[in-house]
């Protein structure tokens, strides 16, 4: 599988950017994760980082080489965050 990934996030008016972007892939599957920050709330960047880390680590464990049920994967791992 060939692909090109471009990531871009704009900070906006706040003094720091809470948004996080991540990706993970196997031989036959690709996961793209966008975790929008919490609108300047305290520790929003930590929550966003936890979300992308949880999703990408689970994908690396389970996508061998694909996920049997992408919907189930998303539901279960979003609940973990």
PDB file of N, CA, C and O in Angstrom:
ATOM      1  N   UNK A   1       0.853  -1.162   0.000  1.00  0.00           N
ATOM      2  CA  UNK A   1       0.000   0.000   0.000  1.00  0.00           C
ATOM      3  C   UNK A   1       0.906   1.234   0.000  1.00  0.00           C
ATOM      4  O   UNK A   1       1.769   1.380   0.866  1.00  0.00           O
ATOM      5  N   UNK A   2       0.702   2.109  -0.968  1.00  0.00           N
ATOM      6  CA  UNK A   2       1.462   3.357  -1.029  1.00  0.00           C
ATOM      7  C   UNK A   2       0.551   4.512  -0.638  1.00  0.00           C
ATOM      8  O   UNK A   2      -0.616   4.564  -1.026  1.00  0.00           O
ATOM      9  N   UNK A   3       1.103   5.428   0.132  1.00  0.00           N
ATOM     10  CA  UNK A   3       0.338   6.607   0.508  1.00  0.00           C
ATOM     11  C   UNK A   3       1.296   7.703   0.943  1.00  0.00           C
ATOM     12  O   UNK A   3       2.455   7.447   1.267  1.00  0.00           O
ATOM     13  N   UNK A   4       0.791   8.918   0.942  1.00  0.00           N
ATOM     14  CA  UNK A   4       1.521  10.079   1.431  1.00  0.00           C
ATOM     15  C   UNK A   4       0.654  10.738   2.494  1.00  0.00           C
ATOM     16  O   UNK A   4      -0.553  10.894   2.311  1.00  0.00           O
ATOM     17  N   UNK A   5       1.265  11.118   3.589  1.00  0.00           N
ATOM     18  CA  UNK A   5       0.520  11.751   4.678  1.00  0.00           C
ATOM     19  C   UNK A   5       1.064  13.156   4.891  1.00  0.00           C
ATOM     20  O   UNK A   5       2.276  13.366   4.946  1.00  0.00           O
ATOM     21  N   UNK A   6       0.162  14.102   5.010  1.00  0.00           N
ATOM     22  CA  UNK A   6       0.511  15.479   5.337  1.00  0.00           C
ATOM     23  C   UNK A   6      -0.295  15.863   6.566  1.00  0.00           C
ATOM     24  O   UNK A   6      -1.515  15.700   6.585  1.00  0.00           O
ATOM     25  N   UNK A   7       0.367  16.363   7.575  1.00  0.00           N
ATOM     26  CA  UNK A   7      -0.302  16.791   8.803  1.00  0.00           C
ATOM     27  C   UNK A   7      -0.129  18.293   8.965  1.00  0.00           C
ATOM     28  O   UNK A   7       0.946  18.839   8.714  1.00  0.00           O
ATOM     29  N   UNK A   8      -1.202  18.954   9.386  1.00  0.00           N
ATOM     30  CA  UNK A   8      -1.136  20.381   9.635  1.00  0.00           C
ATOM     31  C   UNK A   8      -2.151  20.726  10.719  1.00  0.00           C
ATOM     32  O   UNK A   8      -3.281  20.238  10.696  1.00  0.00           O
ATOM     33  N   UNK A   9      -1.753  21.553  11.650  1.00  0.00           N
ATOM     34  CA  UNK A   9      -2.656  22.000  12.698  1.00  0.00           C
ATOM     35  C   UNK A   9      -2.398  23.482  12.932  1.00  0.00           C
ATOM     36  O   UNK A   9      -1.249  23.916  13.019  1.00  0.00           O
ATOM     37  N   UNK A  10      -3.461  24.242  13.032  1.00  0.00           N
ATOM     38  CA  UNK A  10      -3.321  25.687  13.260  1.00  0.00           C
ATOM     39  C   UNK A  10      -3.664  26.009  14.705  1.00  0.00           C
ATOM     40  O   UNK A  10      -4.661  25.535  15.249  1.00  0.00           O
ATOM     41  N   UNK A  11      -2.833  26.806  15.298  1.00  0.00           N
ATOM     42  CA  UNK A  11      -2.960  27.099  16.720  1.00  0.00           C
ATOM     43  C   UNK A  11      -4.197  27.911  17.066  1.00  0.00           C
ATOM     44  O   UNK A  11      -4.829  27.632  18.085  1.00  0.00           O
ATOM     45  N   UNK A  12      -4.559  28.868  16.292  1.00  0.00           N
ATOM     46  CA  UNK A  12      -5.690  29.720  16.643  1.00  0.00           C
ATOM     47  C   UNK A  12      -5.278  30.793  17.639  1.00  0.00           C
ATOM     48  O   UNK A  12      -4.086  31.057  17.796  1.00  0.00           O
ATOM     49  N   UNK A  13      -6.237  31.417  18.316  1.00  0.00           N
ATOM     50  CA  UNK A  13      -5.931  32.573  19.159  1.00  0.00           C
ATOM     51  C   UNK A  13      -5.333  32.240  20.526  1.00  0.00           C
ATOM     52  O   UNK A  13      -4.838  33.136  21.209  1.00  0.00           O
ATOM     53  N   UNK A  14      -5.367  30.997  20.928  1.00  0.00           N
ATOM     54  CA  UNK A  14      -4.860  30.639  22.258  1.00  0.00           C
ATOM     55  C   UNK A  14      -3.328  30.592  22.258  1.00  0.00           C
ATOM     56  O   UNK A  14      -2.712  30.478  21.199  1.00  0.00           O
ATOM     57  N   UNK A  15      -2.712  30.680  23.445  1.00  0.00           N
ATOM     58  CA  UNK A  15      -1.244  30.702  23.509  1.00  0.00           C
ATOM     59  C   UNK A  15      -0.580  29.369  23.171  1.00  0.00           C
ATOM     60  O   UNK A  15       0.633  29.338  22.964  1.00  0.00           O
ATOM     61  N   UNK A  16      -1.332  28.267  23.108  1.00  0.00           N
ATOM     62  CA  UNK A  16      -0.747  26.977  22.749  1.00  0.00           C
ATOM     63  C   UNK A  16      -1.787  26.136  22.024  1.00  0.00           C
ATOM     64  O   UNK A  16      -2.988  26.392  22.111  1.00  0.00           O
ATOM     65  N   UNK A  17      -1.309  25.145  21.321  1.00  0.00           N
ATOM     66  CA  UNK A  17      -2.177  24.285  20.516  1.00  0.00           C
ATOM     67  C   UNK A  17      -2.415  22.973  21.253  1.00  0.00           C
ATOM     68  O   UNK A  17      -1.464  22.262  21.578  1.00  0.00           O
ATOM     69  N   UNK A  18      -3.668  22.650  21.516  1.00  0.00           N
ATOM     70  CA  UNK A  18      -4.009  21.406  22.202  1.00  0.00           C
ATOM     71  C   UNK A  18      -4.292  20.258  21.236  1.00  0.00           C
ATOM     72  O   UNK A  18      -4.392  19.108  21.663  1.00  0.00           O
ATOM     73  N   UNK A  19      -4.421  20.546  19.962  1.00  0.00           N
ATOM     74  CA  UNK A  19      -4.770  19.518  18.981  1.00  0.00           C
ATOM     75  C   UNK A  19      -3.606  18.559  18.756  1.00  0.00           C
ATOM     76  O   UNK A  19      -2.439  18.940  18.842  1.00  0.00           O
ATOM     77  N   UNK A  20      -3.950  17.307  18.467  1.00  0.00           N
ATOM     78  CA  UNK A  20      -2.935  16.298  18.169  1.00  0.00           C
ATOM     79  C   UNK A  20      -3.372  15.494  16.952  1.00  0.00           C
ATOM     80  O   UNK A  20      -4.556  15.213  16.767  1.00  0.00           O
ATOM     81  N   UNK A  21      -2.406  15.133  16.135  1.00  0.00           N
ATOM     82  CA  UNK A  21      -2.612  14.317  14.943  1.00  0.00           C
ATOM     83  C   UNK A  21      -1.654  13.145  15.009  1.00  0.00           C
ATOM     84  O   UNK A  21      -0.527  13.283  15.484  1.00  0.00           O
ATOM     85  N   UNK A  22      -2.101  11.987  14.532  1.00  0.00           N
ATOM     86  CA  UNK A  22      -1.219  10.818  14.527  1.00  0.00           C
ATOM     87  C   UNK A  22      -1.681   9.846  13.453  1.00  0.00           C
ATOM     88  O   UNK A  22      -2.808   9.918  12.963  1.00  0.00           O
ATOM     89  N   UNK A  23      -0.789   8.944  13.104  1.00  0.00           N
ATOM     90  CA  UNK A  23      -1.151   7.878  12.171  1.00  0.00           C
ATOM     91  C   UNK A  23      -0.371   6.624  12.522  1.00  0.00           C
ATOM     92  O   UNK A  23       0.673   6.668  13.172  1.00  0.00           O
ATOM     93  N   UNK A  24      -0.913   5.510  12.070  1.00  0.00           N
ATOM     94  CA  UNK A  24      -0.252   4.221  12.226  1.00  0.00           C
ATOM     95  C   UNK A  24      -0.699   3.366  11.052  1.00  0.00           C
ATOM     96  O   UNK A  24      -1.807   3.533  10.541  1.00  0.00           O
ATOM     97  N   UNK A  25       0.156   2.457  10.629  1.00  0.00           N
ATOM     98  CA  UNK A  25      -0.231   1.614   9.505  1.00  0.00           C
ATOM     99  C   UNK A  25       0.379   0.232   9.625  1.00  0.00           C
ATOM    100  O   UNK A  25       1.404   0.021  10.274  1.00  0.00           O
ATOM    101  N   UNK A  26      -0.294  -0.697   8.971  1.00  0.00           N
ATOM    102  CA  UNK A  26       0.212  -2.058   8.826  1.00  0.00           C
ATOM    103  C   UNK A  26       0.385  -2.297   7.331  1.00  0.00           C
ATOM    104  O   UNK A  26       0.273  -1.369   6.530  1.00  0.00           O
ATOM    105  N   UNK A  27       0.653  -3.520   6.969  1.00  0.00           N
ATOM    106  CA  UNK A  27       0.829  -3.841   5.551  1.00  0.00           C
ATOM    107  C   UNK A  27      -0.417  -3.495   4.735  1.00  0.00           C
ATOM    108  O   UNK A  27      -0.305  -3.043   3.595  1.00  0.00           O
ATOM    109  N   UNK A  28      -1.593  -3.702   5.309  1.00  0.00           N
ATOM    110  CA  UNK A  28      -2.839  -3.546   4.560  1.00  0.00           C
ATOM    111  C   UNK A  28      -3.850  -2.580   5.162  1.00  0.00           C
ATOM    112  O   UNK A  28      -4.988  -2.526   4.698  1.00  0.00           O
ATOM    113  N   UNK A  29      -3.471  -1.820   6.176  1.00  0.00           N
ATOM    114  CA  UNK A  29      -4.437  -0.922   6.818  1.00  0.00           C
ATOM    115  C   UNK A  29      -3.754   0.363   7.277  1.00  0.00           C
ATOM    116  O   UNK A  29      -2.555   0.387   7.554  1.00  0.00           O
ATOM    117  N   UNK A  30      -4.539   1.413   7.349  1.00  0.00           N
ATOM    118  CA  UNK A  30      -4.037   2.723   7.756  1.00  0.00           C
ATOM    119  C   UNK A  30      -5.008   3.334   8.758  1.00  0.00           C
ATOM    120  O   UNK A  30      -6.221   3.318   8.547  1.00  0.00           O
ATOM    121  N   UNK A  31      -4.471   3.871   9.844  1.00  0.00           N
ATOM    122  CA  UNK A  31      -5.265   4.575  10.848  1.00  0.00           C
ATOM    123  C   UNK A  31      -4.799   6.024  10.885  1.00  0.00           C
ATOM    124  O   UNK A  31      -3.607   6.292  11.035  1.00  0.00           O
ATOM    125  N   UNK A  32      -5.730   6.953  10.750  1.00  0.00           N
ATOM    126  CA  UNK A  32      -5.455   8.381  10.891  1.00  0.00           C
ATOM    127  C   UNK A  32      -6.263   8.878  12.083  1.00  0.00           C
ATOM    128  O   UNK A  32      -7.468   8.640  12.161  1.00  0.00           O
ATOM    129  N   UNK A  33      -5.607   9.566  13.006  1.00  0.00           N
ATOM    130  CA  UNK A  33      -6.281  10.017  14.228  1.00  0.00           C
ATOM    131  C   UNK A  33      -6.165  11.533  14.341  1.00  0.00           C
ATOM    132  O   UNK A  33      -5.077  12.096  14.217  1.00  0.00           O
ATOM    133  N   UNK A  34      -7.292  12.179  14.577  1.00  0.00           N
ATOM    134  CA  UNK A  34      -7.334  13.613  14.852  1.00  0.00           C
ATOM    135  C   UNK A  34      -7.994  13.785  16.212  1.00  0.00           C
ATOM    136  O   UNK A  34      -9.141  13.382  16.404  1.00  0.00           O
ATOM    137  N   UNK A  35      -7.277  14.377  17.147  1.00  0.00           N
ATOM    138  CA  UNK A  35      -7.828  14.647  18.474  1.00  0.00           C
ATOM    139  C   UNK A  35      -7.870  16.160  18.659  1.00  0.00           C
ATOM    140  O   UNK A  35      -6.842  16.806  18.861  1.00  0.00           O
ATOM    141  N   UNK A  36      -9.058  16.701  18.588  1.00  0.00           N
ATOM    142  CA  UNK A  36      -9.256  18.133  18.759  1.00  0.00           C
ATOM    143  C   UNK A  36      -9.098  18.453  20.240  1.00  0.00           C
ATOM    144  O   UNK A  36      -9.602  17.726  21.097  1.00  0.00           O
ATOM    145  N   UNK A  37      -8.403  19.533  20.533  1.00  0.00           N
ATOM    146  CA  UNK A  37      -8.203  19.927  21.926  1.00  0.00           C
ATOM    147  C   UNK A  37      -9.520  20.270  22.604  1.00  0.00           C
ATOM    148  O   UNK A  37     -10.592  20.068  22.033  1.00  0.00           O
ATOM    149  N   UNK A  38      -9.436  20.780  23.803  1.00  0.00           N
ATOM    150  CA  UNK A  38     -10.641  21.042  24.599  1.00  0.00           C
ATOM    151  C   UNK A  38     -10.917  22.537  24.721  1.00  0.00           C
ATOM    152  O   UNK A  38     -11.374  23.000  25.766  1.00  0.00           O
ATOM    153  N   UNK A  39     -10.648  23.280  23.677  1.00  0.00           N
ATOM    154  CA  UNK A  39     -10.996  24.699  23.675  1.00  0.00           C
ATOM    155  C   UNK A  39     -10.315  25.519  24.749  1.00  0.00           C
ATOM    156  O   UNK A  39     -10.909  26.454  25.285  1.00  0.00           O
ATOM    157  N   UNK A  40      -9.089  25.187  25.067  1.00  0.00           N
ATOM    158  CA  UNK A  40      -8.347  25.941  26.057  1.00  0.00           C
ATOM    159  C   UNK A  40      -8.542  25.481  27.486  1.00  0.00           C
ATOM    160  O   UNK A  40      -7.947  26.052  28.400  1.00  0.00           O
ATOM    161  N   UNK A  41      -9.366  24.456  27.705  1.00  0.00           N
ATOM    162  CA  UNK A  41      -9.534  23.941  29.063  1.00  0.00           C
ATOM    163  C   UNK A  41      -8.221  23.347  29.563  1.00  0.00           C
ATOM    164  O   UNK A  41      -7.392  22.894  28.774  1.00  0.00           O
ATOM    165  N   UNK A  42      -8.046  23.355  30.860  1.00  0.00           N
ATOM    166  CA  UNK A  42      -6.828  22.851  31.479  1.00  0.00           C
ATOM    167  C   UNK A  42      -6.557  21.404  31.052  1.00  0.00           C
ATOM    168  O   UNK A  42      -7.460  20.567  31.059  1.00  0.00           O
ATOM    169  N   UNK A  43      -5.324  21.125  30.687  1.00  0.00           N
ATOM    170  CA  UNK A  43      -4.836  19.794  30.304  1.00  0.00           C
ATOM    171  C   UNK A  43      -5.469  19.232  29.033  1.00  0.00           C
ATOM    172  O   UNK A  43      -5.446  18.020  28.815  1.00  0.00           O
ATOM    173  N   UNK A  44      -6.028  20.088  28.203  1.00  0.00           N
ATOM    174  CA  UNK A  44      -6.601  19.628  26.941  1.00  0.00           C
ATOM    175  C   UNK A  44      -5.575  18.968  26.047  1.00  0.00           C
ATOM    176  O   UNK A  44      -5.894  18.020  25.330  1.00  0.00           O
ATOM    177  N   UNK A  45      -4.345  19.457  26.079  1.00  0.00           N
ATOM    178  CA  UNK A  45      -3.285  18.853  25.261  1.00  0.00           C
ATOM    179  C   UNK A  45      -2.928  17.461  25.767  1.00  0.00           C
ATOM    180  O   UNK A  45      -2.555  16.592  24.977  1.00  0.00           O
ATOM    181  N   UNK A  46      -3.038  17.240  27.076  1.00  0.00           N
ATOM    182  CA  UNK A  46      -2.772  15.910  27.638  1.00  0.00           C
ATOM    183  C   UNK A  46      -3.865  14.939  27.207  1.00  0.00           C
ATOM    184  O   UNK A  46      -3.577  13.800  26.840  1.00  0.00           O
ATOM    185  N   UNK A  47      -5.109  15.382  27.250  1.00  0.00           N
ATOM    186  CA  UNK A  47      -6.224  14.531  26.818  1.00  0.00           C
ATOM    187  C   UNK A  47      -6.098  14.170  25.341  1.00  0.00           C
ATOM    188  O   UNK A  47      -6.317  13.020  24.960  1.00  0.00           O
ATOM    189  N   UNK A  48      -5.746  15.143  24.515  1.00  0.00           N
ATOM    190  CA  UNK A  48      -5.597  14.884  23.079  1.00  0.00           C
ATOM    191  C   UNK A  48      -4.439  13.923  22.818  1.00  0.00           C
ATOM    192  O   UNK A  48      -4.555  13.029  21.979  1.00  0.00           O
ATOM    193  N   UNK A  49      -3.333  14.097  23.524  1.00  0.00           N
ATOM    194  CA  UNK A  49      -2.194  13.192  23.341  1.00  0.00           C
ATOM    195  C   UNK A  49      -2.538  11.783  23.804  1.00  0.00           C
ATOM    196  O   UNK A  49      -2.163  10.808  23.153  1.00  0.00           O
ATOM    197  N   UNK A  50      -3.241  11.669  24.907  1.00  0.00           N
ATOM    198  CA  UNK A  50      -3.676  10.361  25.392  1.00  0.00           C
ATOM    199  C   UNK A  50      -4.563   9.669  24.356  1.00  0.00           C
ATOM    200  O   UNK A  50      -4.448   8.462  24.143  1.00  0.00           O
ATOM    201  N   UNK A  51      -5.436  10.427  23.722  1.00  0.00           N
ATOM    202  CA  UNK A  51      -6.328   9.859  22.706  1.00  0.00           C
ATOM    203  C   UNK A  51      -5.539   9.301  21.526  1.00  0.00           C
ATOM    204  O   UNK A  51      -5.781   8.169  21.107  1.00  0.00           O
ATOM    205  N   UNK A  52      -4.603  10.075  20.985  1.00  0.00           N
ATOM    206  CA  UNK A  52      -3.865   9.572  19.816  1.00  0.00           C
ATOM    207  C   UNK A  52      -2.938   8.425  20.201  1.00  0.00           C
ATOM    208  O   UNK A  52      -2.761   7.493  19.417  1.00  0.00           O
ATOM    209  N   UNK A  53      -2.349   8.473  21.381  1.00  0.00           N
ATOM    210  CA  UNK A  53      -1.470   7.387  21.824  1.00  0.00           C
ATOM    211  C   UNK A  53      -2.262   6.098  22.031  1.00  0.00           C
ATOM    212  O   UNK A  53      -1.835   5.028  21.598  1.00  0.00           O
ATOM    213  N   UNK A  54      -3.410   6.199  22.690  1.00  0.00           N
ATOM    214  CA  UNK A  54      -4.251   5.021  22.919  1.00  0.00           C
ATOM    215  C   UNK A  54      -4.655   4.377  21.604  1.00  0.00           C
ATOM    216  O   UNK A  54      -4.559   3.160  21.448  1.00  0.00           O
ATOM    217  N   UNK A  55      -5.104   5.185  20.663  1.00  0.00           N
ATOM    218  CA  UNK A  55      -5.574   4.656  19.378  1.00  0.00           C
ATOM    219  C   UNK A  55      -4.439   4.034  18.565  1.00  0.00           C
ATOM    220  O   UNK A  55      -4.598   2.939  18.025  1.00  0.00           O
ATOM    221  N   UNK A  56      -3.309   4.710  18.472  1.00  0.00           N
ATOM    222  CA  UNK A  56      -2.225   4.178  17.638  1.00  0.00           C
ATOM    223  C   UNK A  56      -1.595   2.934  18.260  1.00  0.00           C
ATOM    224  O   UNK A  56      -1.242   2.002  17.538  1.00  0.00           O
ATOM    225  N   UNK A  57      -1.447   2.902  19.576  1.00  0.00           N
ATOM    226  CA  UNK A  57      -0.882   1.704  20.212  1.00  0.00           C
ATOM    227  C   UNK A  57      -1.808   0.502  20.049  1.00  0.00           C
ATOM    228  O   UNK A  57      -1.342  -0.609  19.794  1.00  0.00           O
ATOM    229  N   UNK A  58      -3.111   0.715  20.193  1.00  0.00           N
ATOM    230  CA  UNK A  58      -4.064  -0.383  19.999  1.00  0.00           C
ATOM    231  C   UNK A  58      -4.039  -0.869  18.559  1.00  0.00           C
ATOM    232  O   UNK A  58      -4.091  -2.073  18.307  1.00  0.00           O
ATOM    233  N   UNK A  59      -3.961   0.052  17.623  1.00  0.00           N
ATOM    234  CA  UNK A  59      -3.908  -0.329  16.209  1.00  0.00           C
ATOM    235  C   UNK A  59      -2.670  -1.178  15.932  1.00  0.00           C
ATOM    236  O   UNK A  59      -2.758  -2.190  15.237  1.00  0.00           O
ATOM    237  N   UNK A  60      -1.528  -0.778  16.464  1.00  0.00           N
ATOM    238  CA  UNK A  60      -0.290  -1.537  16.250  1.00  0.00           C
ATOM    239  C   UNK A  60      -0.390  -2.944  16.821  1.00  0.00           C
ATOM    240  O   UNK A  60       0.190  -3.878  16.267  1.00  0.00           O
ATOM    241  N   UNK A  61      -1.109  -3.106  17.911  1.00  0.00           N
ATOM    242  CA  UNK A  61      -1.297  -4.431  18.513  1.00  0.00           C
ATOM    243  C   UNK A  61      -2.274  -5.292  17.731  1.00  0.00           C
ATOM    244  O   UNK A  61      -2.067  -6.497  17.590  1.00  0.00           O
ATOM    245  N   UNK A  62      -3.345  -4.676  17.217  1.00  0.00           N
ATOM    246  CA  UNK A  62      -4.475  -5.441  16.704  1.00  0.00           C
ATOM    247  C   UNK A  62      -4.565  -5.550  15.181  1.00  0.00           C
ATOM    248  O   UNK A  62      -5.194  -6.481  14.677  1.00  0.00           O
ATOM    249  N   UNK A  63      -3.972  -4.650  14.456  1.00  0.00           N
ATOM    250  CA  UNK A  63      -4.093  -4.658  12.990  1.00  0.00           C
ATOM    251  C   UNK A  63      -3.034  -5.565  12.386  1.00  0.00           C
ATOM    252  O   UNK A  63      -1.979  -5.104  11.950  1.00  0.00           O
ATOM    253  N   UNK A  64      -3.320  -6.843  12.365  1.00  0.00           N
ATOM    254  CA  UNK A  64      -2.345  -7.835  11.903  1.00  0.00           C
ATOM    255  C   UNK A  64      -2.972  -8.656  10.788  1.00  0.00           C
ATOM    256  O   UNK A  64      -3.561  -9.681  11.131  1.00  0.00           O
ATOM    257  N   UNK A  65      -2.926  -8.353   9.546  1.00  0.00           N
ATOM    258  CA  UNK A  65      -2.506  -7.065   8.984  1.00  0.00           C
ATOM    259  C   UNK A  65      -3.638  -6.049   8.902  1.00  0.00           C
ATOM    260  O   UNK A  65      -3.397  -4.879   8.608  1.00  0.00           O
ATOM    261  N   UNK A  66      -4.893  -6.493   9.164  1.00  0.00           N
ATOM    262  CA  UNK A  66      -6.023  -5.555   9.157  1.00  0.00           C
ATOM    263  C   UNK A  66      -6.858  -5.765  10.418  1.00  0.00           C
ATOM    264  O   UNK A  66      -6.658  -6.725  11.162  1.00  0.00           O
ATOM    265  N   UNK A  67      -7.784  -4.861  10.636  1.00  0.00           N
ATOM    266  CA  UNK A  67      -8.723  -5.004  11.747  1.00  0.00           C
ATOM    267  C   UNK A  67      -9.919  -5.815  11.276  1.00  0.00           C
ATOM    268  O   UNK A  67     -10.450  -5.560  10.195  1.00  0.00           O
ATOM    269  N   UNK A  68     -10.348  -6.780  12.065  1.00  0.00           N
ATOM    270  CA  UNK A  68     -11.507  -7.583  11.672  1.00  0.00           C
ATOM    271  C   UNK A  68     -12.789  -6.754  11.701  1.00  0.00           C
ATOM    272  O   UNK A  68     -13.692  -6.981  10.894  1.00  0.00           O
ATOM    273  N   UNK A  69     -12.876  -5.796  12.624  1.00  0.00           N
ATOM    274  CA  UNK A  69     -14.054  -4.923  12.711  1.00  0.00           C
ATOM    275  C   UNK A  69     -13.602  -3.507  13.070  1.00  0.00           C
ATOM    276  O   UNK A  69     -13.447  -3.189  14.249  1.00  0.00           O
ATOM    277  N   UNK A  70     -13.389  -2.655  12.067  1.00  0.00           N
ATOM    278  CA  UNK A  70     -12.961  -1.283  12.364  1.00  0.00           C
ATOM    279  C   UNK A  70     -13.927  -0.534  13.287  1.00  0.00           C
ATOM    280  O   UNK A  70     -13.486   0.225  14.149  1.00  0.00           O
ATOM    281  N   UNK A  71     -15.228  -0.737  13.117  1.00  0.00           N
ATOM    282  CA  UNK A  71     -16.202  -0.047  13.977  1.00  0.00           C
ATOM    283  C   UNK A  71     -16.033  -0.467  15.433  1.00  0.00           C
ATOM    284  O   UNK A  71     -16.037   0.379  16.327  1.00  0.00           O
ATOM    285  N   UNK A  72     -15.884  -1.761  15.675  1.00  0.00           N
ATOM    286  CA  UNK A  72     -15.683  -2.261  17.040  1.00  0.00           C
ATOM    287  C   UNK A  72     -14.375  -1.718  17.616  1.00  0.00           C
ATOM    288  O   UNK A  72     -14.326  -1.336  18.786  1.00  0.00           O
ATOM    289  N   UNK A  73     -13.325  -1.681  16.811  1.00  0.00           N
ATOM    290  CA  UNK A  73     -12.041  -1.129  17.238  1.00  0.00           C
ATOM    291  C   UNK A  73     -12.212   0.313  17.716  1.00  0.00           C
ATOM    292  O   UNK A  73     -11.726   0.675  18.788  1.00  0.00           O
ATOM    293  N   UNK A  74     -12.897   1.129  16.926  1.00  0.00           N
ATOM    294  CA  UNK A  74     -13.089   2.528  17.296  1.00  0.00           C
ATOM    295  C   UNK A  74     -13.902   2.667  18.576  1.00  0.00           C
ATOM    296  O   UNK A  74     -13.521   3.415  19.476  1.00  0.00           O
ATOM    297  N   UNK A  75     -15.007   1.959  18.662  1.00  0.00           N
ATOM    298  CA  UNK A  75     -15.861   2.050  19.854  1.00  0.00           C
ATOM    299  C   UNK A  75     -15.093   1.657  21.111  1.00  0.00           C
ATOM    300  O   UNK A  75     -15.113   2.386  22.102  1.00  0.00           O
ATOM    301  N   UNK A  76     -14.422   0.521  21.078  1.00  0.00           N
ATOM    302  CA  UNK A  76     -13.716   0.027  22.264  1.00  0.00           C
ATOM    303  C   UNK A  76     -12.562   0.936  22.665  1.00  0.00           C
ATOM    304  O   UNK A  76     -12.346   1.167  23.855  1.00  0.00           O
ATOM    305  N   UNK A  77     -11.823   1.450  21.699  1.00  0.00           N
ATOM    306  CA  UNK A  77     -10.646   2.242  22.049  1.00  0.00           C
ATOM    307  C   UNK A  77     -10.976   3.682  22.372  1.00  0.00           C
ATOM    308  O   UNK A  77     -10.262   4.310  23.154  1.00  0.00           O
ATOM    309  N   UNK A  78     -12.026   4.222  21.803  1.00  0.00           N
ATOM    310  CA  UNK A  78     -12.462   5.556  22.217  1.00  0.00           C
ATOM    311  C   UNK A  78     -12.930   5.506  23.668  1.00  0.00           C
ATOM    312  O   UNK A  78     -12.685   6.443  24.428  1.00  0.00           O
ATOM    313  N   UNK A  79     -13.597   4.428  24.059  1.00  0.00           N
ATOM    314  CA  UNK A  79     -14.033   4.274  25.451  1.00  0.00           C
ATOM    315  C   UNK A  79     -12.838   4.169  26.399  1.00  0.00           C
ATOM    316  O   UNK A  79     -12.952   4.553  27.563  1.00  0.00           O
ATOM    317  N   UNK A  80     -11.704   3.662  25.936  1.00  0.00           N
ATOM    318  CA  UNK A  80     -10.505   3.555  26.771  1.00  0.00           C
ATOM    319  C   UNK A  80      -9.933   4.920  27.116  1.00  0.00           C
ATOM    320  O   UNK A  80      -9.318   5.097  28.167  1.00  0.00           O
ATOM    321  N   UNK A  81     -10.137   5.883  26.228  1.00  0.00           N
ATOM    322  CA  UNK A  81      -9.613   7.223  26.451  1.00  0.00           C
ATOM    323  C   UNK A  81     -10.462   7.885  27.504  1.00  0.00           C
ATOM    324  O   UNK A  81     -10.212   9.035  27.865  1.00  0.00           O
TER     325      UNK A  81
END
